[in-house]
């Protein structure tokens, strides 16, 4: 009887342990899918989890902007993406973000990794495709945001949009200086002549305009 009792207790223990492990395994798999990443569009949305994205396969997700903002996708200028579970992304992988305007290809925007688990990305939407604005079933094409798991080493920069923003800023400041100098230029043979204090005068005017107009500097970052 004692042996029989021990056998029953052992079977019950094994069965309970097996069920507990199965539940933990199922919970872990579900948790990985539901809490891998989230996004927020500042001033435009509440936090959005992975369930809002259409899952293409185990490594690719797509958010159809038509369901979110209709045709006004180009008014969405920023996106915050963040990891929700450190154990869902291997250290050598990255979550890459891509943008697609109607009829265009996907353009890399930025990425997050375990070392950089969140980022606010500037959304520089590519130009829409020329004549290919209708799909095969005559439905209008929509803008999309794609997210994919990729090798971190294969990505040249985690935030391409930020680099482009800096380049545009430098170009616009240079253009502003050039236009200012051009209005004071004189010609001496084959040379252009400008006043000696031209840079000081330009910088003073630049500062005064920035103080008067809060949107002046913002226009340089567009």
PEWO-V550638 format. One record per run of one state. SS is the DSSP state (alpha for helix, beta for strand, coil for the rest). FROM is the first residue (numbers start at 1). LEN is the number of residues. Records with the same first field share a line. If there is no record, write none. Layout:
SS=FROM-LEN / FROM-LEN
This chain:
coil=1-1 / 35-2 / 41-7 / 53-1 / 58-2 / 70-2 / 76-2 / 84-2 / 89-4 / 101-6 / 113-5 / 123-11 / 135-5 / 141-3 / 155-5 / 183-3 / 189-2 / 194-4 / 213-1 / 221-2
alpha=2-33 / 50-3 / 65-5 / 72-4 / 86-3 / 152-3 / 160-23 / 198-15 / 214-7
beta=37-4 / 48-2 / 54-4 / 60-5 / 78-6 / 93-8 / 107-6 / 118-5 / 134-1 / 140-1 / 144-8 / 186-3 / 191-3
